[in-house]
Amino acid sequence: MLNLKGITVIFDVNDPNNELEYLHRGAKTLAFRIPDDPEFLSFLNKLDTPIVAPSANPSGLTPAEDIHKAIEYFKDKVDLYVDRGKSESNVPSTIVKVENSKIKILRQGSKQIDLA
């Protein structure tokens, strides 16, 4: 599953003392986006640290289609914006959750996944 690109994978977080609450904000889950952009993947592979970033949109709103919309959504809450032009597709990512060693599709999106 993790060799698929362009999906988001959600894992439960074992955080009994809420040391990671600043990341999961009480949900006790973390989502990991696996990009489908070779240049961006190359950039990520060169970093010496993980990146924590919001989704492309606040909950309930459409994904930002360009940097201007992203800045409108998040303003100075994001340290670095990368302008890659207008998004070719406004279809959100496919989201899967790993629960009890099983994969559950929460949302079919840009990558269609068949677990059959």
Salt bridges, closest charged atoms under 4 A:
ASP12 OD1 - LYS97 NZ 3.13
ASP15 OD2 - HIS24 NE2 2.74
ASP36 OD2 - LYS111 NZ 2.77
ASP37 OD2 - ARG84 NH2 3.01
GLU39 OE1 - ARG84 NH1 3.62
GLU65 OE2 - LYS86 NZ 3.53
GLU72 OE2 - LYS69 NZ 3.16
GLU99 OE2 - LYS97 NZ 3.19
